[in-house]
């Protein structure tokens, strides 16, 4: 059985990820905000959002 491939980045306090070369998703810890065909579109969307302070605080605490 093959393992799923995960591409994950962080931008502005949001997770930008893609699984098995599927659509790029912009997410918070509990919500999927949007999906995009390209990584560049997803990163541009995450950059345009206000900073996600809840993600930034929880990430520093761990």
Helices and strands as residue ranges (DSSP letters): E 6-11, E 14-19, E 24-27, E 32-36, H 39-48, H 53-61
